Amino acid sequence: MALPGIIYLLLNNYLPMFGTIIAFKNINYAKGIWKSDWVGFKNFEYLFSTSDAFIITRNTLLYNTVFIVITLICSVSLAIMLNEVRKQLAKKFYQSALLLPYFLSAVIVAYLVYSLLSSEYGFLNKIVLPLFGQDPVSWYNEPKYWPYILVIVNTWKGVGYSCVIYIAAIVGIDNEYYEAAKIDGASKWQQIRHITVPLLMPVITTMVLLSIGRIFYADFGLFYQVPLDSGMLLPVTNVIDTYVYRGLLQLGDLGMSSAAGLYQSLVGFVLVLVSNAIVRKFNRDQALF
């Protein structure tokens, strides 16, 4: 019964790993991959000798760090607030409304953002800014706004999924803790601070560490589709994933794009191992406690 899954895993995850040899070759289409000239680490040297390596690494790390922090704060806060909703119908509606953006494709999200930010017909330029006496802004030509826009879009799209996980953890908390706190005269804020949040810490820790393990992987759709691949925004929207894509399709440089992809995979692999080790140590400490 496991054979189809094993075959799929080998074909989809392990067989393509032979392609990492491209990162060490100067690809000649006439010669093919195996007969192309071996260049060693020259593709990596070229990659790291330019400012692109620093920019894409900086953007990827900083954005993902902010995403982890903002998503954690918002999802835990929303989960606690939704847990206080007593009407089940309203509670299910709010949960569905929060989770819906998670299932929208990046293309749809890009068009929704464009409907807000379009220079000619955007809601902000046509309705909001005139109310405050502000001139229209050419959003897709102004890099300074996009770190905030991308954080807002990512939070709106992803917070619902994390929120559901934390709601499930809160539901599993024994109600006797809250009843004892009420008898002792604890306010709702005190119950959240001294019962809900501490009992959520194992789940929060696990989620954060797993996110750190993928901190070198960026959401391609968010950074490529939402800014509409605007060249003016590359200093603040170019990350490792989009750089590899552009290097492959626009520059046609298979070697350098493969080197960038391998660099991302190796660092991500190390972070996954480190995160797993931290999670295991944390779980062992919790079990001993």
The 8 nearest C-alpha neighbors of each residue, nearest first, counted from 0:
[[1, 2, 3, 4, 5, 6, 7, 8],
 [0, 2, 4, 3, 5, 6, 7, 8],
 [1, 3, 5, 4, 0, 6, 7, 8],
 [4, 2, 6, 5, 1, 7, 0, 8],
 [3, 5, 7, 1, 2, 6, 8, 0],
 [4, 6, 8, 2, 7, 3, 1, 9],
 [7, 5, 3, 9, 8, 4, 2, 10],
 [6, 8, 4, 10, 5, 9, 11, 3],
 [9, 7, 5, 11, 12, 6, 10, 4],
 [8, 10, 13, 6, 7, 12, 11, 14],
 [11, 9, 14, 7, 8, 12, 13, 6],
 [10, 12, 8, 9, 7, 13, 14, 15],
 [13, 11, 8, 9, 10, 14, 15, 16],
 [12, 14, 9, 16, 15, 10, 11, 8],
 [13, 15, 10, 16, 9, 17, 12, 11],
 [16, 14, 17, 18, 13, 12, 11, 10],
 [17, 15, 18, 13, 14, 19, 12, 20],
 [16, 18, 15, 19, 14, 20, 13, 21],
 [19, 17, 16, 20, 15, 21, 22, 14],
 [18, 20, 21, 17, 16, 22, 257, 261],
 [19, 21, 18, 22, 23, 17, 24, 32],
 [22, 20, 24, 19, 23, 254, 18, 257],
 [21, 23, 258, 254, 257, 20, 19, 24],
 [24, 22, 39, 21, 20, 38, 40, 37],
 [25, 23, 37, 38, 21, 26, 36, 22],
 [26, 24, 36, 35, 254, 38, 37, 27],
 [25, 27, 35, 24, 32, 28, 254, 253],
 [28, 26, 30, 29, 35, 31, 25, 32],
 [27, 29, 31, 30, 26, 32, 35, 34],
 [28, 30, 27, 31, 35, 26, 34, 32],
 [31, 29, 34, 27, 28, 35, 32, 33],
 [30, 32, 28, 34, 29, 33, 35, 27],
 [33, 31, 35, 34, 26, 30, 21, 27],
 [32, 34, 35, 31, 30, 36, 20, 24],
 [35, 33, 30, 31, 32, 36, 27, 37],
 [36, 34, 26, 32, 27, 30, 33, 31],
 [37, 35, 25, 24, 38, 34, 26, 27],
 [36, 38, 24, 39, 23, 25, 35, 34],
 [39, 37, 24, 23, 41, 25, 36, 40],
 [38, 40, 23, 41, 37, 24, 42, 22],
 [39, 41, 43, 42, 23, 44, 38, 22],
 [42, 40, 44, 43, 39, 38, 45, 23],
 [43, 41, 255, 45, 44, 40, 254, 46],
 [42, 44, 46, 40, 41, 45, 258, 47],
 [45, 43, 41, 47, 46, 42, 48, 40],
 [44, 46, 48, 42, 43, 47, 41, 49],
 [45, 47, 43, 44, 48, 49, 42, 52],
 [48, 46, 44, 52, 49, 45, 43, 50],
 [47, 49, 45, 46, 44, 50, 52, 43],
 [50, 48, 51, 47, 46, 52, 45, 53],
 [49, 51, 53, 52, 54, 48, 47, 46],
 [50, 52, 54, 49, 53, 55, 46, 47],
 [53, 51, 47, 55, 54, 50, 56, 46],
 [52, 54, 56, 51, 50, 55, 57, 47],
 [55, 53, 51, 57, 56, 52, 58, 50],
 [54, 56, 238, 58, 239, 52, 57, 53],
 [57, 55, 59, 53, 54, 58, 52, 60],
 [56, 58, 54, 60, 55, 59, 53, 61],
 [59, 57, 55, 61, 56, 60, 238, 62],
 [58, 60, 56, 238, 62, 57, 61, 55],
 [61, 59, 63, 57, 58, 62, 64, 56],
 [62, 60, 64, 58, 63, 59, 57, 65],
 [61, 63, 65, 64, 59, 60, 58, 66],
 [62, 64, 66, 60, 65, 61, 214, 67],
 [65, 63, 61, 67, 66, 62, 60, 68],
 [64, 66, 62, 68, 63, 67, 69, 61],
 [65, 67, 63, 69, 64, 68, 70, 62],
 [68, 66, 64, 70, 65, 69, 71, 63],
 [67, 69, 65, 71, 66, 70, 72, 64],
 [70, 68, 72, 66, 71, 67, 65, 73],
 [71, 69, 73, 67, 72, 68, 158, 66],
 [70, 72, 68, 74, 69, 73, 67, 75],
 [71, 73, 69, 75, 70, 74, 76, 68],
 [74, 72, 76, 70, 71, 75, 77, 69],
 [73, 75, 162, 77, 158, 71, 76, 72],
 [76, 74, 78, 77, 72, 73, 71, 79],
 [77, 75, 73, 79, 74, 78, 72, 80],
 [76, 78, 80, 74, 79, 75, 81, 73],
 [79, 77, 166, 75, 81, 162, 76, 80],
 [80, 78, 82, 76, 77, 81, 75, 83],
 [81, 79, 77, 83, 82, 78, 76, 84],
 [82, 80, 78, 83, 84, 79, 77, 90],
 [81, 83, 79, 80, 84, 78, 166, 169],
 [82, 84, 81, 80, 85, 79, 78, 90],
 [85, 83, 81, 82, 86, 90, 80, 89],
 [84, 86, 83, 87, 90, 82, 89, 81],
 [87, 85, 89, 88, 84, 90, 91, 83],
 [88, 86, 90, 89, 85, 91, 84, 92],
 [87, 89, 91, 90, 86, 92, 93, 85],
 [90, 88, 92, 86, 87, 91, 93, 84],
 [89, 91, 87, 93, 88, 92, 84, 86],
 [92, 90, 94, 88, 93, 89, 87, 95],
 [91, 93, 89, 95, 90, 94, 96, 88],
 [94, 92, 96, 90, 95, 91, 97, 89],
 [95, 93, 91, 97, 92, 96, 98, 90],
 [94, 96, 98, 92, 97, 93, 99, 91],
 [97, 95, 93, 99, 94, 98, 92, 100],
 [96, 98, 159, 94, 95, 99, 93, 100],
 [97, 99, 159, 95, 96, 101, 100, 160],
 [98, 100, 101, 96, 102, 97, 95, 103],
 [101, 99, 156, 103, 102, 98, 97, 155],
 [100, 102, 156, 99, 157, 98, 103, 160],
 [103, 101, 100, 99, 104, 98, 156, 157],
 [104, 102, 100, 101, 107, 105, 108, 99],
 [105, 103, 106, 107, 108, 102, 220, 101],
 [104, 106, 220, 108, 107, 109, 224, 221],
 [107, 105, 109, 104, 108, 224, 110, 220],
 [108, 106, 110, 109, 104, 105, 111, 103],
 [107, 109, 105, 111, 106, 110, 112, 104],
 [108, 110, 225, 106, 112, 107, 111, 224],
 [111, 109, 113, 107, 112, 108, 114, 106],
 [112, 110, 108, 114, 113, 109, 107, 115],
 [111, 113, 109, 115, 110, 114, 108, 116],
 [114, 112, 110, 116, 117, 115, 111, 109],
 [115, 113, 121, 111, 112, 116, 117, 110],
 [116, 114, 121, 122, 112, 113, 123, 117],
 [115, 117, 121, 113, 114, 123, 138, 112],
 [118, 116, 121, 113, 120, 119, 114, 115],
 [117, 119, 137, 121, 120, 116, 124, 136],
 [120, 118, 117, 121, 124, 125, 135, 116],
 [119, 121, 117, 118, 125, 122, 114, 124],
 [122, 120, 117, 115, 116, 114, 124, 123],
 [121, 123, 115, 125, 126, 124, 114, 120],
 [122, 124, 127, 121, 126, 125, 115, 128],
 [125, 123, 135, 121, 128, 122, 126, 127],
 [126, 124, 122, 123, 121, 120, 127, 129],
 [127, 125, 122, 123, 124, 129, 128, 130],
 [126, 128, 123, 130, 129, 124, 125, 122],
 [127, 129, 133, 130, 131, 124, 123, 126],
 [130, 128, 132, 131, 133, 127, 126, 125],
 [131, 129, 128, 127, 132, 126, 133, 125],
 [132, 130, 129, 128, 133, 127, 134, 126],
 [131, 133, 129, 130, 128, 134, 127, 135],
 [134, 132, 128, 129, 131, 135, 130, 136],
 [133, 135, 136, 128, 132, 129, 124, 131],
 [136, 134, 124, 133, 137, 128, 118, 125],
 [137, 135, 138, 134, 118, 124, 141, 116],
 [136, 138, 118, 140, 139, 141, 135, 117],
 [137, 139, 141, 140, 136, 116, 118, 144],
 [140, 138, 137, 141, 229, 226, 232, 231],
 [139, 141, 138, 231, 137, 142, 232, 229],
 [140, 142, 138, 143, 139, 144, 137, 232],
 [143, 141, 232, 145, 144, 235, 140, 231],
 [142, 144, 141, 145, 146, 235, 147, 232],
 [145, 143, 142, 147, 146, 141, 148, 138],
 [144, 146, 148, 147, 142, 143, 149, 235],
 [145, 147, 149, 148, 144, 150, 235, 143],
 [146, 148, 150, 145, 149, 144, 151, 143],
 [149, 147, 145, 151, 150, 146, 152, 144],
 [148, 150, 152, 146, 151, 147, 145, 153],
 [149, 151, 147, 153, 148, 152, 154, 146],
 [152, 150, 148, 154, 149, 153, 155, 147],
 [151, 153, 149, 155, 154, 150, 156, 148],
 [154, 152, 156, 150, 155, 151, 157, 149],
 [155, 153, 151, 157, 158, 156, 152, 70],
 [156, 154, 152, 153, 157, 158, 151, 100],
 [155, 157, 100, 101, 153, 154, 152, 158],
 [158, 156, 154, 101, 159, 160, 155, 153],
 [157, 159, 154, 74, 161, 160, 70, 162],
 [160, 158, 98, 97, 162, 157, 161, 163],
 [159, 161, 162, 163, 158, 157, 98, 101],
 [162, 160, 164, 158, 163, 159, 74, 165],
 [161, 163, 74, 159, 165, 78, 160, 164],
 [164, 162, 166, 160, 161, 165, 167, 159],
 [165, 163, 167, 161, 162, 166, 168, 160],
 [164, 166, 168, 162, 167, 163, 78, 169],
 [167, 165, 169, 163, 78, 168, 164, 162],
 [166, 168, 170, 164, 165, 169, 163, 171],
 [167, 169, 165, 171, 166, 170, 164, 199],
 [170, 168, 166, 171, 172, 167, 165, 195],
 [171, 169, 167, 168, 172, 166, 82, 173],
 [170, 172, 168, 169, 173, 167, 166, 174],
 [173, 171, 169, 170, 174, 168, 198, 195],
 [172, 174, 175, 176, 171, 177, 170, 169],
 [175, 173, 176, 177, 172, 178, 171, 179],
 [174, 176, 178, 177, 173, 179, 180, 172],
 [177, 175, 179, 174, 178, 173, 180, 194],
 [178, 176, 180, 179, 175, 174, 181, 190],
 [177, 179, 175, 181, 180, 176, 182, 174],
 [180, 178, 182, 176, 177, 181, 175, 183],
 [179, 181, 177, 183, 185, 178, 182, 176],
 [182, 180, 184, 178, 185, 183, 179, 177],
 [181, 183, 179, 184, 180, 178, 185, 177],
 [182, 184, 180, 181, 185, 179, 178, 186],
 [185, 183, 181, 182, 180, 186, 179, 189],
 [186, 184, 180, 181, 189, 183, 190, 187],
 [185, 187, 189, 188, 190, 184, 181, 180],
 [186, 188, 190, 189, 191, 185, 181, 192],
 [189, 187, 191, 190, 186, 192, 185, 193],
 [190, 188, 192, 186, 191, 187, 185, 193],
 [191, 189, 187, 194, 188, 193, 192, 186],
 [190, 192, 195, 188, 189, 194, 193, 196],
 [191, 193, 189, 190, 196, 194, 188, 195],
 [192, 194, 190, 191, 189, 197, 195, 196],
 [195, 193, 190, 191, 197, 196, 192, 198],
 [194, 196, 191, 198, 197, 199, 192, 193],
 [195, 197, 199, 198, 192, 194, 191, 200],
 [198, 196, 200, 199, 194, 195, 193, 192],
 [199, 197, 195, 196, 200, 194, 201, 172],
 [198, 200, 196, 197, 202, 201, 203, 195],
 [199, 201, 203, 197, 202, 198, 204, 196],
 [202, 200, 204, 203, 199, 205, 198, 282],
 [203, 201, 205, 200, 204, 199, 206, 168],
 [204, 202, 200, 206, 201, 205, 199, 207],
 [205, 203, 201, 207, 202, 206, 200, 208],
 [204, 206, 202, 208, 203, 207, 209, 201],
 [207, 205, 203, 209, 204, 208, 202, 210],
 [208, 206, 210, 204, 209, 205, 203, 211],
 [209, 207, 211, 205, 210, 274, 206, 204],
 [208, 210, 212, 206, 211, 207, 205, 274],
 [209, 211, 207, 212, 213, 208, 206, 214],
 [212, 210, 214, 208, 213, 209, 207, 274],
 [211, 213, 271, 270, 209, 210, 274, 214],
 [214, 212, 211, 210, 216, 215, 267, 209],
 [213, 215, 211, 216, 63, 212, 210, 60],
 [216, 214, 213, 267, 59, 263, 60, 217],
 [217, 215, 213, 214, 218, 240, 59, 267],
 [216, 218, 219, 240, 59, 215, 238, 239],
 [217, 219, 221, 220, 222, 216, 240, 223],
 [220, 218, 222, 221, 223, 217, 240, 241],
 [221, 219, 105, 224, 223, 218, 222, 225],
 [220, 222, 225, 218, 219, 223, 224, 105],
 [223, 221, 219, 220, 236, 225, 224, 226],
 [222, 224, 220, 228, 221, 219, 225, 226],
 [225, 223, 227, 220, 226, 109, 221, 222],
 [224, 226, 109, 227, 221, 223, 222, 220],
 [227, 225, 228, 224, 223, 229, 222, 139],
 [228, 226, 224, 225, 229, 223, 109, 139],
 [229, 227, 223, 226, 230, 224, 225, 232],
 [230, 228, 227, 231, 232, 226, 139, 233],
 [229, 231, 232, 233, 228, 140, 234, 227],
 [232, 230, 229, 140, 233, 142, 141, 139],
 [231, 233, 142, 230, 229, 234, 235, 236],
 [232, 234, 237, 236, 235, 230, 231, 229],
 [235, 233, 232, 236, 237, 54, 142, 231],
 [236, 234, 233, 232, 237, 142, 58, 146],
 [237, 235, 233, 222, 232, 234, 238, 58],
 [236, 238, 233, 55, 235, 241, 234, 242],
 [239, 237, 55, 59, 241, 240, 58, 242],
 [238, 240, 242, 55, 241, 243, 59, 56],
 [241, 239, 243, 242, 238, 219, 217, 244],
 [240, 242, 244, 243, 238, 239, 237, 245],
 [243, 241, 239, 245, 244, 240, 246, 238],
 [242, 244, 256, 246, 240, 241, 245, 247],
 [245, 243, 241, 247, 242, 246, 248, 240],
 [246, 244, 249, 242, 248, 247, 243, 241],
 [245, 247, 250, 243, 256, 244, 252, 249],
 [246, 248, 251, 244, 245, 253, 252, 256],
 [247, 249, 245, 251, 246, 250, 244, 252],
 [248, 250, 245, 251, 246, 247, 244, 252],
 [251, 249, 246, 252, 248, 247, 245, 253],
 [252, 250, 247, 248, 249, 253, 246, 245],
 [253, 251, 250, 254, 247, 246, 255, 256],
 [254, 252, 256, 247, 255, 257, 251, 26],
 [253, 255, 22, 257, 252, 256, 21, 42],
 [254, 256, 258, 42, 257, 252, 253, 259],
 [257, 255, 243, 259, 246, 253, 258, 254],
 [256, 258, 22, 260, 254, 259, 255, 253],
 [259, 257, 22, 255, 261, 256, 260, 43],
 [260, 258, 262, 256, 257, 261, 255, 263],
 [259, 261, 257, 263, 262, 258, 264, 256],
 [260, 262, 264, 258, 263, 259, 257, 265],
 [263, 261, 259, 265, 260, 264, 258, 266],
 [264, 262, 260, 261, 266, 265, 267, 215],
 [263, 265, 261, 267, 262, 266, 268, 260],
 [266, 264, 268, 262, 267, 263, 261, 269],
 [265, 267, 269, 268, 263, 264, 270, 262],
 [266, 268, 264, 270, 265, 269, 215, 263],
 [267, 269, 265, 271, 266, 270, 264, 272],
 [270, 268, 272, 266, 271, 267, 273, 265],
 [269, 271, 212, 273, 267, 272, 268, 274],
 [270, 272, 212, 274, 268, 269, 273, 275],
 [273, 271, 275, 269, 270, 274, 276, 268],
 [272, 274, 270, 276, 275, 271, 269, 277],
 [275, 273, 271, 277, 276, 208, 272, 212],
 [274, 276, 278, 272, 277, 273, 271, 279],
 [275, 277, 273, 279, 274, 278, 272, 280],
 [276, 278, 274, 280, 275, 279, 281, 273],
 [279, 277, 281, 275, 280, 276, 282, 274],
 [280, 278, 282, 276, 281, 277, 283, 275],
 [279, 281, 283, 277, 282, 278, 284, 276],
 [282, 280, 278, 284, 279, 283, 277, 285],
 [281, 283, 285, 279, 284, 280, 278, 286],
 [284, 282, 286, 280, 285, 281, 279, 287],
 [283, 285, 281, 287, 286, 282, 288, 280],
 [286, 284, 282, 288, 283, 287, 281, 201],
 [285, 287, 283, 288, 284, 282, 281, 280],
 [288, 286, 284, 285, 283, 282, 281, 280],
 [287, 285, 286, 284, 283, 282, 281, 280]]
